[in-house]
Amino acid sequence: MATPLIDLSLRDVVLILILLGVLVYLLIFVAISRIHEQLERRSRIIPIKMKSFSFSLKTLGVGFSRENTDIRGREKEQVVEEAKKISQLWKSRREQLQMGYWEKMEARADELTKLQEQREHIEELIKRTKVKYHKRELDEESFREIVKDYQKQLMETNVKIWELEKNLG
């Protein structure tokens, strides 16, 4: 009579499978915990590296501003623009938006000032033209055409000023 080498019942097979499952589960758990520890170490290192990069950029910016004194003309403008672009990269989105808003407001205020100066200049030209006409240095037809052109420019300038003042509040 042949005796089987291993006489396993269904209960024994289920127990062996459960033990193998537990063993696989433990191996997976250990692997996941190691990966988790590595990720935690890396996540602690990243802020430290970012601080060192930030410090390096700040010191580079200080040294860079000293080097600006050696640059002349158009090259200096290009370098300064590039430095501004680089410094913008480290600012938060909110800061960038606020800066953009104020830069636009300053640009509008500068444009408004220029337009007001232009209006005053045109008004002065009209006054001078009237003086020349009264002194008989200009004939009536030339006077009317010159004043007509100046008044047209004045009206266009006044409309631009009005629009800018309306936008500025």
Backbone bond lengths (Angstrom), bond angles and torsions (degrees), N, CA, C in turn:
res aa  C-N    CA-C-N  psi(-1)  N-CA   C-N-CA  omega(-1)  CA-C   N-CA-C  phi
1 M - - - 1.403 - - 1.529 108.68 -
2 A 1.312 114.03 135.07 1.456 119.93 -177.61 1.515 109.18 -89.62
3 T 1.275 115.49 127.52 1.462 119.05 179.12 1.528 108.48 -100.12
4 P 1.281 115.66 130.49 1.481 116.91 177.59 1.529 109.48 -68.77
5 L 1.327 114.26 143.85 1.451 119.58 -178.73 1.530 111.38 -65.46
6 I 1.294 114.35 -41.91 1.452 117.85 -178.71 1.512 107.01 -126.82
7 D 1.268 115.30 125.06 1.458 121.08 178.58 1.528 106.71 -110.34
8 L 1.328 115.85 97.23 1.454 120.74 -176.17 1.518 109.83 -108.92
9 S 1.275 112.88 138.27 1.460 117.27 175.47 1.530 107.69 -97.47
10 L 1.284 116.33 170.35 1.457 122.28 179.40 1.534 110.56 -60.11
11 R 1.291 115.19 -36.64 1.461 120.47 179.44 1.525 110.86 -64.21
12 D 1.310 117.99 -40.63 1.461 122.43 179.09 1.536 110.82 -66.17
13 V 1.323 116.92 -40.17 1.466 121.53 179.59 1.525 109.75 -63.71
14 V 1.314 117.32 -43.96 1.467 121.68 179.67 1.524 110.06 -63.46
15 L 1.321 118.51 -41.59 1.460 121.60 178.62 1.532 111.55 -63.58
16 I 1.340 116.05 -42.06 1.465 119.97 178.68 1.530 110.12 -63.20
17 L 1.331 117.56 -43.13 1.467 121.81 178.59 1.530 111.04 -63.55
18 I 1.312 117.06 -39.11 1.465 120.51 177.59 1.521 110.20 -64.72
19 L 1.310 117.79 -43.26 1.460 121.02 178.89 1.537 111.17 -63.90
20 L 1.325 116.74 -41.18 1.466 120.01 176.79 1.533 110.84 -64.03
21 G 1.320 117.53 -40.47 1.463 122.09 178.05 1.518 111.31 -62.34
22 V 1.343 116.48 -43.47 1.458 121.08 178.66 1.528 109.86 -63.64
23 L 1.339 116.66 -41.25 1.453 121.07 179.41 1.549 110.48 -63.26
24 V 1.322 117.56 -45.48 1.466 121.64 177.98 1.530 109.74 -62.82
25 Y 1.318 117.06 -42.03 1.462 121.40 178.46 1.524 110.64 -59.98
26 L 1.341 117.66 -43.56 1.458 121.33 179.18 1.530 111.19 -64.28
27 L 1.327 117.00 -41.34 1.467 120.10 178.19 1.532 110.71 -62.85
28 I 1.313 116.77 -44.13 1.473 120.73 178.81 1.527 109.80 -64.15
29 F 1.316 117.18 -41.16 1.468 121.21 179.67 1.522 110.92 -61.82
30 V 1.330 117.05 -43.31 1.465 121.17 179.29 1.537 109.76 -63.95
31 A 1.326 116.84 -43.81 1.471 120.06 -179.93 1.531 110.69 -62.80
32 I 1.307 117.10 -43.28 1.473 120.81 179.91 1.525 110.53 -64.93
33 S 1.329 117.55 -41.13 1.471 119.53 -179.92 1.526 110.92 -65.20
34 R 1.343 118.61 -36.83 1.466 120.71 176.75 1.536 111.01 -65.28
35 I 1.313 116.60 -43.97 1.468 120.74 178.03 1.522 109.68 -61.52
36 H 1.327 116.28 -41.15 1.463 120.76 179.61 1.537 110.93 -62.51
37 E 1.321 117.22 -43.15 1.461 120.79 178.65 1.529 111.40 -63.26
38 Q 1.330 117.40 -40.88 1.461 121.06 178.23 1.529 110.76 -63.31
39 L 1.322 116.69 -42.83 1.465 120.47 179.27 1.528 110.95 -64.30
40 E 1.327 117.14 -39.48 1.462 119.93 178.09 1.529 110.99 -63.89
41 R 1.332 117.08 -42.10 1.464 120.26 178.37 1.529 110.37 -61.66
42 R 1.306 115.74 -44.42 1.476 119.55 179.58 1.525 111.09 -64.96
43 S 1.323 116.84 -38.96 1.471 119.19 -179.02 1.528 111.36 -68.15
44 R 1.328 117.82 -27.00 1.465 120.49 175.95 1.527 110.79 -76.44
45 I 1.312 117.28 -30.33 1.462 121.90 -177.43 1.532 111.30 -75.98
46 I 1.326 117.65 -34.36 1.474 121.54 -174.63 1.533 112.06 -58.05
47 P 1.343 120.96 -50.09 1.476 118.46 178.97 1.532 112.62 -60.45
48 I 1.327 117.10 -35.15 1.465 120.06 178.86 1.527 109.75 -65.36
49 K 1.331 116.72 -43.18 1.461 120.52 178.20 1.530 110.42 -64.25
50 M 1.331 117.29 -41.03 1.463 120.72 179.70 1.531 110.51 -62.80
51 K 1.328 117.52 -40.30 1.462 120.07 177.72 1.520 110.79 -63.33
52 S 1.334 116.62 -41.35 1.462 119.10 179.77 1.530 110.49 -67.03
53 F 1.353 117.57 -38.72 1.469 120.38 175.85 1.521 110.33 -62.89
54 S 1.322 116.26 -43.29 1.461 120.71 -179.58 1.528 110.23 -62.19
55 F 1.325 116.40 -45.22 1.464 120.28 178.40 1.525 110.42 -62.16
56 S 1.337 116.36 -41.58 1.467 119.98 178.94 1.517 110.73 -61.56
57 L 1.325 116.35 -42.27 1.465 119.82 179.26 1.520 111.32 -65.76
58 K 1.330 116.91 -39.85 1.462 119.42 178.86 1.525 110.78 -63.79
59 T 1.317 117.21 -45.11 1.458 119.90 179.50 1.517 110.26 -66.56
60 L 1.321 116.74 -35.79 1.457 120.89 176.30 1.525 109.54 -64.15
61 G 1.341 116.37 -40.69 1.469 120.68 178.67 1.508 111.68 -63.30
62 V 1.335 117.42 -39.99 1.464 120.64 178.71 1.521 109.85 -64.93
63 G 1.315 116.61 -46.96 1.467 120.05 178.05 1.511 111.34 -64.37
64 F 1.313 116.20 -35.12 1.457 121.95 -179.82 1.517 111.21 -66.74
65 S 1.343 116.43 -40.10 1.460 119.02 179.58 1.524 110.68 -65.31
66 R 1.310 117.41 -30.91 1.465 120.32 176.97 1.522 110.68 -69.82
67 E 1.327 116.20 -34.00 1.455 120.62 -179.50 1.527 111.56 -72.88
68 N 1.326 117.70 -20.34 1.468 121.27 -179.19 1.514 111.77 -61.11
69 T 1.302 117.95 -25.35 1.455 120.23 -177.21 1.522 111.02 -67.67
70 D 1.343 118.15 -23.43 1.457 120.89 -179.51 1.518 112.77 -84.89
71 I 1.318 117.66 -14.81 1.459 121.18 -175.81 1.526 108.77 -91.50
72 R 1.302 117.02 141.74 1.461 121.86 -177.49 1.533 110.98 -120.57
73 G 1.327 115.06 151.27 1.461 123.36 167.84 1.516 115.37 59.07
74 R 1.299 115.09 -134.68 1.467 122.48 -173.70 1.528 111.61 -62.71
75 E 1.309 117.39 -36.41 1.460 120.42 179.01 1.525 110.56 -59.37
76 K 1.317 116.80 -40.83 1.463 120.97 179.85 1.521 110.04 -62.37
77 E 1.329 117.25 -43.36 1.468 120.60 179.47 1.520 110.86 -61.11
78 Q 1.334 116.68 -42.73 1.461 120.39 179.86 1.519 111.05 -64.34
79 V 1.315 117.06 -42.92 1.462 120.97 -179.41 1.525 110.43 -65.06
80 V 1.323 116.81 -42.80 1.459 120.65 -179.63 1.530 109.95 -64.32
81 E 1.334 117.66 -41.12 1.466 120.93 178.03 1.526 111.03 -61.40
82 E 1.323 116.97 -43.88 1.460 120.58 178.72 1.524 111.26 -64.10
83 A 1.325 116.82 -39.39 1.465 120.31 178.28 1.523 110.34 -63.96
84 K 1.323 117.16 -40.08 1.473 120.29 177.35 1.518 110.66 -63.09
85 K 1.330 116.54 -42.09 1.469 119.77 179.21 1.529 110.52 -61.49
86 I 1.322 116.25 -42.27 1.469 119.86 -179.79 1.522 110.33 -65.90
87 S 1.323 117.42 -41.89 1.464 119.18 -179.48 1.530 111.06 -67.17
88 Q 1.335 117.28 -28.05 1.464 120.77 178.43 1.524 110.97 -66.15
89 L 1.322 117.13 -29.04 1.465 120.25 -177.37 1.521 111.92 -62.37
90 W 1.328 117.71 -28.18 1.455 121.11 -175.31 1.515 112.41 -93.92
91 K 1.319 117.81 -2.43 1.454 120.01 179.74 1.524 109.75 -89.63
92 S 1.307 114.97 151.27 1.457 119.11 179.55 1.520 109.65 -69.74
93 R 1.298 116.00 162.37 1.472 121.44 179.91 1.528 110.22 -60.31
94 R 1.324 116.66 -38.73 1.463 120.51 -179.43 1.525 111.44 -64.14
95 E 1.338 115.51 -44.50 1.460 119.82 178.03 1.521 111.26 -62.00
96 Q 1.343 116.08 -40.15 1.458 119.61 178.88 1.521 111.19 -62.97
97 L 1.335 115.89 -42.98 1.457 119.45 179.94 1.528 110.75 -64.97
98 Q 1.344 116.34 -42.30 1.458 119.22 179.19 1.527 110.81 -63.61
99 M 1.328 117.10 -42.36 1.459 120.29 178.71 1.518 110.84 -62.47
100 G 1.340 115.97 -43.97 1.457 119.67 179.15 1.508 111.63 -60.60
101 Y 1.330 116.61 -39.72 1.459 120.64 179.59 1.525 110.69 -63.27
102 W 1.336 116.52 -46.96 1.460 119.30 -177.29 1.514 111.82 -70.40
103 E 1.340 116.50 -33.53 1.465 118.53 176.86 1.524 109.96 -64.61
104 K 1.335 116.59 -39.98 1.464 119.82 178.02 1.521 110.53 -65.64
105 M 1.332 115.92 -40.45 1.466 119.22 179.70 1.532 110.14 -64.52
106 E 1.329 117.47 -41.69 1.455 120.68 178.26 1.517 110.83 -64.88
107 A 1.344 116.07 -40.79 1.463 119.51 179.21 1.525 110.17 -63.67
108 R 1.333 116.80 -40.98 1.464 119.93 178.23 1.521 111.02 -65.08
109 A 1.324 116.38 -40.01 1.468 119.55 178.71 1.527 110.31 -65.09
110 D 1.332 117.07 -41.11 1.466 120.18 177.16 1.530 110.71 -63.48
111 E 1.321 115.55 -42.71 1.464 119.58 179.14 1.524 110.71 -63.82
112 L 1.332 115.99 -39.07 1.467 120.25 178.45 1.529 110.15 -63.19
113 T 1.316 117.00 -42.54 1.466 121.44 178.66 1.530 110.48 -61.98
114 K 1.325 116.16 -44.16 1.468 119.86 179.15 1.527 110.95 -62.81
115 L 1.327 116.45 -42.06 1.466 119.23 179.33 1.530 111.69 -64.94
116 Q 1.325 116.90 -38.67 1.461 119.87 178.01 1.523 110.71 -65.65
117 E 1.324 116.76 -38.88 1.462 120.08 176.33 1.524 110.45 -65.23
118 Q 1.330 116.28 -39.38 1.457 120.73 177.73 1.533 110.49 -63.36
119 R 1.327 116.78 -41.35 1.467 121.09 178.26 1.537 110.33 -61.40
120 E 1.325 116.38 -45.65 1.466 120.15 178.79 1.530 111.36 -61.90
121 H 1.325 115.89 -38.22 1.466 120.73 178.95 1.533 110.27 -64.20
122 I 1.321 116.48 -45.54 1.474 120.13 179.77 1.526 110.39 -63.47
123 E 1.335 116.60 -42.21 1.467 119.37 178.34 1.533 110.71 -61.50
124 E 1.340 115.95 -38.74 1.461 119.92 177.27 1.529 110.93 -64.73
125 L 1.336 116.85 -39.55 1.470 120.43 177.79 1.528 111.28 -63.62
126 I 1.319 117.02 -39.19 1.469 120.69 177.70 1.528 109.80 -63.30
127 K 1.333 117.15 -43.82 1.472 120.58 178.77 1.526 111.10 -60.76
128 R 1.326 116.50 -44.56 1.471 120.27 179.85 1.533 111.24 -64.05
129 T 1.333 115.50 -38.09 1.462 119.03 178.38 1.527 110.33 -64.62
130 K 1.328 117.29 -40.37 1.473 121.20 178.17 1.529 110.39 -62.99
131 V 1.340 116.37 -41.49 1.454 120.17 179.09 1.531 110.31 -61.86
132 K 1.345 115.80 -44.14 1.465 119.17 178.85 1.528 111.19 -63.24
133 Y 1.323 117.53 -37.91 1.458 120.96 178.92 1.530 110.47 -64.96
134 H 1.327 117.08 -44.06 1.464 121.13 179.93 1.534 112.02 -67.20
135 K 1.310 115.99 -27.93 1.465 119.49 176.12 1.535 111.15 -83.43
136 R 1.314 116.24 0.21 1.463 123.54 -179.69 1.537 113.07 67.13
137 E 1.352 116.07 28.01 1.457 119.41 174.70 1.524 110.53 -83.83
138 L 1.353 116.98 -19.69 1.471 123.08 177.93 1.524 108.94 -122.31
139 D 1.342 115.64 144.06 1.463 117.54 173.26 1.525 109.01 -81.77
140 E 1.325 115.61 169.48 1.463 121.07 -172.63 1.530 112.02 -64.75
141 E 1.314 117.18 -40.81 1.471 120.81 -177.71 1.533 111.24 -65.95
142 S 1.321 116.56 -45.30 1.473 120.68 178.00 1.523 110.02 -62.94
143 F 1.322 114.88 -43.29 1.468 119.78 178.61 1.525 111.03 -56.51
144 R 1.333 116.79 -48.35 1.477 120.66 -178.55 1.531 111.86 -62.63
145 E 1.314 117.34 -42.20 1.473 119.94 -179.26 1.532 110.96 -67.06
146 I 1.314 116.00 -42.68 1.476 119.54 179.89 1.521 110.12 -64.26
147 V 1.324 117.29 -47.37 1.461 121.03 -179.60 1.527 110.16 -64.58
148 K 1.321 116.97 -37.67 1.476 121.37 178.46 1.538 110.08 -60.39
149 D 1.341 116.50 -45.69 1.473 119.94 178.40 1.528 111.44 -63.69
150 Y 1.323 116.67 -44.13 1.460 120.65 179.06 1.528 111.33 -62.85
151 Q 1.320 116.34 -40.55 1.464 119.51 -179.39 1.529 110.89 -68.06
152 K 1.326 116.36 -35.07 1.463 119.69 175.99 1.534 110.09 -62.80
153 Q 1.340 115.76 -46.31 1.473 120.13 177.43 1.524 110.75 -61.48
154 L 1.330 115.59 -39.80 1.458 120.78 -179.73 1.530 111.07 -63.93
155 M 1.305 116.27 -42.23 1.474 119.97 179.20 1.526 110.78 -64.50
156 E 1.339 116.82 -43.57 1.467 120.10 178.58 1.527 110.74 -61.71
157 T 1.301 116.47 -42.12 1.469 120.96 178.96 1.520 110.59 -64.99
158 N 1.331 117.27 -41.93 1.469 120.82 178.77 1.527 111.50 -62.70
159 V 1.335 116.71 -38.56 1.474 119.96 177.89 1.524 110.11 -64.66
160 K 1.322 117.36 -43.50 1.473 120.57 178.91 1.527 110.50 -62.21
161 I 1.321 116.58 -42.43 1.465 121.08 178.78 1.516 109.88 -62.82
162 W 1.305 116.35 -44.09 1.466 120.19 -179.42 1.518 111.09 -61.51
163 E 1.342 117.35 -43.11 1.470 121.48 179.01 1.537 111.20 -63.75
164 L 1.326 116.55 -43.18 1.476 119.57 179.99 1.534 110.31 -65.53
165 E 1.324 117.30 -42.99 1.455 119.44 179.27 1.523 110.66 -63.48
166 K 1.307 116.63 -35.91 1.469 121.26 179.05 1.550 109.43 -66.73
167 N 1.327 117.28 -41.44 1.474 120.99 179.65 1.519 112.12 -70.04
168 L 1.326 116.82 -34.72 1.467 120.23 -179.68 1.524 112.41 -74.63
169 G 1.302 115.97 -22.54 1.472 118.90 177.14 1.423 112.09 102.63
